[in-house]
């Protein structure tokens, strides 16, 4: 690790912003379709949600300024009315579906469909809760002049030229700061580039060899231990900051409870039409603003400013918590060992029983002391001393009995070898032997000694940024909220990045995001985390919940195909009764979406939300395998440049199969209708549904054929 470099950087290196840039926000909605009834009528379930939050389409240029006009109080009131009406109509619809319209003769598709609809309604309700308190912040007051800031540029295998461009722009940030390149690739050419630019260079030391690296989180945790700035600006290697990024964000930290300020991530290399759905206009906008209203805006990995003190407090708190858990496991195991030892035949002696009882009491006292707030070290040290004393007493009793036995043998005048005197310290040595009941006590000692206070399995004891997931950002911000800190979403483009330029890279990126989110959900589910408010729990859960949509999408694709091919209906009712309940809900839902999106175009997000269903399903299954069965998840850094190769049709094979099935179902449905077998209304409605599904899936055709960005293209 190189020494830190800090200077006022009186000179600035201006960054010329691209002539076009993508908007500042994005999110996902989910189009969920379903149809069917006794008369053969079906209907499309088009719902707003957060699920594919990082796919969408926006428009306009917003570099260095908020992208949307402030919403009025009247507009927020309209959104809230739309939320209440949508949820009420949705509840009315879904209760009717469960109790009065299921076709139990085809329960396998009927139940699957109503479960998918229930999932979607919950998704809508969580989206509505997010929009309930959407917050638009004013520009904060100017920051104090004497704050210290470290700018971290994280890199692994990105090109030197790309990192140089970002570092050059980072040097040009107007507020005094220090810039560091955090090179996880440990490349001599990157070190040389840092020296030429006059910025710091940090790479991992020998302590990280043969230990978990924890990807980007480990890179940042390593840098935290070698720098000292009060605040940290974290940038990915491709995220070029604007000169005013610190001037416009540091002011929030005048409030000592603010731990994080997150700004949007937008991309300059997105062509018109955004074929890969790279821009995120609903997430980096209304959704993050909605979460911000509940103090639940979360860290997105880059373009964010964090308070070092909050991170270090988090690292220490997590360290203590892990040590407490280790001690609890050791004490629980010790209690089981003693219980087994107490049932052994050779433990019925009153002296042995008293010794085991004393150790059991010592364990109980230690648990009580730790629960009362006593420091772990002294508490466990006292416990080990008490166990050692009991072991010594048992050895003394055994030696006394052995001496008596030897005396009896001597009286029998048997030939024996002369024995030397037993040194005083021999009691300590004998106490550690695996004898029964001493073996039980030694096992307890081993359990206590297994508590690794120094965390020898890790490169450093403190890991302020969470390492439980391949995406460190969400878990870290959730833990900060759990400690009582606050976060801010600042809705202004202050850095410009590079989006994936090929389908394979995009799918890898989305899979990693989804896997990381599901890992957090299974390891530290926000619904049961201490310190979070109820709205914060629901805000985090809504993001996690949205990634389960792949299973619902499968049902929505399957339902019309089942009807067209076999005439099987999941809903048992009349067309009029169905539409009287469904249409008001659908209209209210779309109105809620229109009001919430505030003019942001999101059709591309709707398409990717459904079309990427195999990615969401793979993310959940692999995350479960990783968390429950400890199978490697794998980690791939998202390439920042186009990966050459033929059109990657094999990457979307599941979607192609679904499209073929839908086309075949269409042919069969039309044939059945021509033969007089199919029901006309149901057939026409489901044909329309299939057409809509095919339009949704068609978004992947230009994505697979996309040849990369050329400067003349823009995303306007």
Beta strands, then each sheet from edge to edge (+ up, - down):
strand 1: 30-31
strand 2: 34-35
strand 3: 42-43
strand 4: 46-47
strand 5: 149-155
strand 6: 178-183
strand 7: 200-202
strand 8: 231-236
strand 9: 240-241
strand 10: 258-263
strand 11: 266-267
strand 12: 304-307
strand 13: 486-490
strand 14: 495-497
sheet 1: 1+ 4-
sheet 2: 2+ 3-
sheet 3: 7+ 6+ 5+ 8+ 12- 10+ 13+
sheet 4: 9+ 14- 11-
end
